[in-house]
Amino acid sequence: MAAIPVINLVIPQGADFTEIFTSTETDGSTSNLNGFSGVSKLKKHPSSTSSHTFAVGITSTSGEVSIAMTAAATTTIKPGRYFYDVYLTSPSGSISRLVEGQAEVTAGITT
C-alpha cells in the first residue's frame, strides 16, 4: 500500500483559495481520472462534526485534482489550525484518499 502524501496548506481568510494536486501511478505516470469524482473537507479536528467543504475539480487526462473555496467561504472560517483530506471515487465505486494534511487559516485584516 502506497503512503498517502501529507501536504500542509495555508488558507488566507477572506480570499479565494485554490490548490492543485496531481495524481500519479506507482510507476510515476500521470493517473487517468476519467469518470472519477472527489470530495474534500476542512475540520478543526478529525472527529469534529462540523466542517467546511471544498469544491473539487478533476482534470481527468492530466490527473489534476483541485480544491477551492471562495472568498465568501474562507471569510466564515475562524483563524487557526485545521485538518483536511481529499477522497476520490472511481467509476467502479472504489474510494481512495489522494492527499491529507493540516491547513493554517490566517487571519484577514481587511475582511
Residue, then its C-alpha position, 0 to 999 in steps of 0.5 A: m500500500a502506497a503512503i498517502p502524501v501529507i501536504n500542509l496548506v495555508i488558507p488566507q481568510g477572506a480570499d479565494f483559495t485554490e490548490i492543485f494536486t496531481s495524481t500519479e501511478t506507482d510507476g510515476s505516470t500521470s493517473n487517468l481520472n476519467g469518470f472519477s469524482g472527489v470530495s474534500k473537507l476542512k475540520k478543526h479536528p478529525s472527529s469534529t462534526s462540523s466542517h467546511t467543504f471544498a469544491v473539487g475539480i478533476t482534470s481527468t487526462s492530466g490527473e489534476v485534482s483541485i480544491a477551492m473555496t471562495a472568498a465568501a467561504t474562507t471569510t466564515i472560517k475562524p483563524g487557526r489550525y485545521f485538518y483536511d483530506v481529499y477522497l476520490t471515487s472511481p467509476s467502479g465505486s472504489i474510494s481512495r484518499l489522494v492527499e491529507g494534511q493540516a491547513e493554517v487559516t490566517a487571519g484577514i485584516t481587511t475582511 
